[in-house]
């Protein structure tokens, strides 16, 4: 997909999730979806994207695949500058702190990620960058 199409669909998905207060748009491709809002590293403005996620107890695991493009998605680059964000899961919004998983942790998670959504393996094969896997947890916890 071209970037304008991705941005349009992402915006549309965000609108549906927000307007329905998490009642619609929470599942896509047989996986749970959340809304992640980061602070723009250049603008300081809020930026929201829908993302597939997995859970690890109370933590959320998200994947910075960007469809296998050569560069990291903006939301991930924003988190590298400011690791605080908000995540809306269903109708609940919470503050989260992000941490990129180490290579070892990523290796443990990658099979589960591909099992949840097989296209991630395709995305990884399209790019030379190692697709980051990010843990979103409660700040200080």
N, C-alpha and C positions, 0 to 999 in steps of 0.2 A: 504494500500500500504506500501511496505517496504521503509525505508529511502533512499536507493540507487535509487529506482524507482522514488520517489518523487523528489530527487535532480536532476536526469536526466531530468525528464519532466519539472521541473522548469527552468533548464538551457536551454532546447530546446525552451520553451516558451519565455524566455528572448532573445534568439538569433533571433527568428522570429520578435518579437516586435522591437528590435533594428535595424535589417537589413532592415525592411520595414519602418523605421522611424515612427512607430505608425500606419501604414496603415493596418497591419494584426496582429491578436492576441489580439485586444483590447476588444473582447467579448468572454466570456467563460461561459457556463451554464446560458445563458441569462442574464449575468451581465457584467458590465464594469470592465476592468482590467487595472492596472497600474503597473509600475516597480518602486519598492522602493529600493534605494541604501543607505545602512547604512555603518558606519565605524566599522570594527571589534573591539570588546572590548579588545581582546588580541593581534591581529595582526596589527591593524591599517589600514588594507587593506579594500578596498571597496567590499561590498557584495550586490548583486542585486537579488531580488526575485519578481516574478509576484504575485500580490494580487488582489482579488476582492475588490472593494471599492464602497461606497455610498457617496453622497455629502450632505453637510449642508452649503448652500450658497457657499462661496469660499473655504470651508474646505473639506478635504477628510477624510472619516471614514474607517478604516481598522480593521480587526479582527484577533487576534493572536491565531487562533484555532489549528493550526498544526494537523488537522485531529482528534483532541481529544486525542492526545498523553499526557502522564502525565507531560511532561515538556514544558515550553514555547519555541516557535521557536527562533532560533538564532537571526533573525532580531529584534525581540522584546527585547531580552536580550541586544542586541547592543544599542537599543534606550534608555534603562534604564541607560546606562553608558554615552551616548552622544545623546542628544535629537534632534540633527540636522541631516538631511538627505536630499536626493533629491528624487523627485517623477516625473516620466515621465508619463504624461497622453496624449495619442495619440502621436503627434510629439513634444509636449511641455514639457520641463524639468524645474522644479522649485525647489528652496530650500524650505524646510519645517522644522517646529519645531513640535515635537511630544508631546502629552500629553495623558496619560491614563485616560479614563473617570472614574469619580467617580462611586461608586456603584449605586447611584441614577440616574446619567446620563445614565449609562449602561442599567439600567432597562427600561428607556424610549426608548433607541435605540434598545434593543434586539428584540422586536416584528417586527420592520422594517427589521432588519438583517435577521431574520428567514423567513420573507415573501419574501425577495430577493433571499435567498438560503436556503431552508428547511434543508439541511444537517447540518447546524450549530447547530440545536437542537440535532441532533444525535451526533455530535462531543462533545457537552457539556455533554450529557448523558454518554459518554465514559470516562470522566475524573473527578477527584475530584477537580481539580483546576477550579477556575472561569476564563473562557476564557476572556482575556482582550480585550477591544475595545479601539482603539486609534484614536485620532483626529490629523490630520496633517494640520497645518495652516502656513500661511506666518509668518516668524519670526517677532516678535514685533507687530503682528497684530492679 
